[in-house]
Amino acid sequence: MTMEICKNINTGQVFVHLDAQDNNQALMITPQGIVKALEYDLFREPVEVEDADALEKGEINATQYKIYNQYRQN
């Protein structure tokens, strides 16, 4: 399966992009595993990656992977 990830412009941390929201925001999974609506302006463009590859390469962490899979099942 594929997922979209984005890097925070200021910190370089990778967030998992879930859905676009109103008001120029997106639903994202933070590196701490929290699902939050955050402003697109804080991030580089989303990039599509294979979810297992992103975990294997260390682009996302195990918590983000777990939350992403739970979200996808709903």
Secondary structure, 3 states (H helix, E strand, C coil): CEEEEEEECCCCCEEEEEEEECCCEEEEECCCCCEEEEEHHHECCCEEEEHHHHHHCCCCCHHHHHHHHHHHHC
